[in-house]
Amino acid sequence: MPAFLRGTTAGAIALAVVAPASAHSLEVEAEEFAFEPNRVVVEAGERVEITFENTGRLSHNLKIPAFDVKTTTIQAGNTATVTFTPNESGTYEMLCTVPGHSQAGMTGTVVVVQE
Ligand SMILES: [Cu+2]
């Protein structure tokens, strides 16, 4: 192997070791009355950051009870983020808690799979 390739490989390994654990970033949009996407898949043990954007006209929020996270209720055009680290695989509910919204369809699922 040429010397420059060995150097590149060693450098890449060193970088991977010292790099901080980064979050798995996802985006979920809200409108009347649905999340898009309404199903997200993440891995157990990985930090997840969901950027929630209200693309509708009414105010909405995003709550995932199993991970004890909830955005504030945001007005149209705004964004908010939640971060969490799921530890166990499974299928968990997400919903908008503004009265009447989850009943109208603002629900979804967070699927946690083992790495
Ligand atoms: Cu809503």
Boltz pocket constraint, residues with backbone or C-beta under 6 A from the ligand:
constraints:
  - pocket:
      binder: B
      contacts: [[A, 30], [A, 31], [A, 59], [A, 60], [A, 61], [A, 96], [A, 97], [A, 98], [A, 101], [A, 106]]
      max_distance: 6.0
